[in-house]
Amino acid sequence: MDKLAIIQSEETIKELDIIDKKTTELVATFKNLYTETERINKMFLSGKPKDYSKGLKEMEEAVKKLASAQKQTQVIQNNLNKLEKKILEVLNLE
């Protein structure tokens, strides 16, 4: 049983490394979205119709990126939940 627990633990560590990488990428995505939002906000506040129109178009793209990032967040959360169950199973084996 100890050998099985070690193998499962190693697999879990690999999966956690993947989740860590994806989470780091997701944080960068949210930071970029924040920067884009600030820039779009300035377009809206400029009072110029051309900037406002451009801001609307860019806002639509930012909303799509946000929706994608939220989906990625949910996938990561689901993966963490699965790993938590695996870890608890390994702990119960010992």
Phi, psi and omega per residue, in radians:
M1 nan -0.614 -3.117
D2 -1.072 -0.678 -3.133
K3 -1.132 -0.731 3.108
L4 -1.094 -0.743 3.133
A5 -1.094 -0.688 3.131
I6 -1.145 -0.772 3.132
I7 -1.092 -0.784 3.122
Q8 -1.122 -0.650 3.112
S9 -1.143 -0.715 3.114
E10 -1.119 -0.715 3.095
E11 -1.110 -0.709 3.128
T12 -1.112 -0.711 3.119
I13 -1.101 -0.723 3.106
K14 -1.087 -0.755 3.130
E15 -1.137 -0.666 3.092
L16 -1.139 -0.631 3.082
D17 -1.093 -0.718 3.113
I18 -1.128 -0.763 3.122
I19 -1.103 -0.693 3.114
D20 -1.061 -0.763 3.135
K21 -1.098 -0.804 -3.134
K22 -1.137 -0.635 3.115
T23 -1.162 -0.714 3.105
T24 -1.076 -0.744 3.102
E25 -1.122 -0.673 -3.134
L26 -1.168 -0.687 3.088
V27 -1.070 -0.735 3.103
A28 -1.088 -0.690 3.099
T29 -1.065 -0.792 3.139
F30 -1.147 -0.643 3.080
K31 -1.105 -0.751 3.110
N32 -1.113 -0.693 3.098
L33 -1.097 -0.689 3.106
Y34 -1.077 -0.785 3.121
T35 -1.084 -0.763 3.112
E36 -1.088 -0.706 -3.138
T37 -1.107 -0.728 3.100
E38 -1.069 -0.756 3.140
R39 -1.142 -0.755 3.124
I40 -1.109 -0.706 3.110
N41 -1.022 -0.720 3.110
K42 -1.105 -0.626 3.093
M43 -1.091 -0.791 -3.133
F44 -1.122 -0.661 -3.085
L45 -1.380 -0.203 -3.091
S46 -1.153 -0.483 -3.137
G47 1.461 0.005 -3.140
K48 -1.623 2.265 -3.134
P49 -0.990 -0.664 -3.132
K50 -1.103 -0.786 3.121
D51 -1.137 -0.701 -3.133
Y52 -1.089 -0.785 3.137
S53 -1.100 -0.777 3.114
K54 -1.125 -0.672 3.116
G55 -1.082 -0.693 3.110
L56 -1.088 -0.766 3.126
K57 -1.104 -0.767 -3.125
E58 -1.224 -0.546 3.105
M59 -1.145 -0.690 3.099
E60 -1.033 -0.760 3.115
E61 -1.147 -0.706 3.134
A62 -1.121 -0.660 3.119
V63 -1.140 -0.671 3.086
K64 -1.116 -0.756 3.115
K65 -1.109 -0.679 3.118
L66 -1.108 -0.776 3.123
A67 -1.056 -0.723 3.115
S68 -1.125 -0.747 3.131
A69 -1.122 -0.649 3.111
Q70 -1.157 -0.658 3.083
K71 -1.132 -0.742 3.117
Q72 -1.095 -0.666 3.101
T73 -1.066 -0.751 3.141
Q74 -1.146 -0.692 3.103
V75 -1.078 -0.778 3.119
I76 -1.074 -0.767 3.129
Q77 -1.074 -0.745 3.110
N78 -1.083 -0.737 3.113
N79 -1.112 -0.686 3.094
L80 -1.128 -0.685 3.107
N81 -1.099 -0.729 3.106
K82 -1.105 -0.740 3.128
L83 -1.142 -0.648 3.108
E84 -1.042 -0.759 3.102
K85 -1.098 -0.736 3.126
K86 -1.090 -0.739 -3.130
I87 -1.102 -0.764 3.122
L88 -1.100 -0.641 3.084
E89 -1.120 -0.744 3.123
V90 -1.111 -0.750 -3.135
L91 -1.113 -0.610 3.131
N92 -1.282 -0.355 3.112
L93 -1.233 -0.530 -3.031
E94 -1.409 nan nan
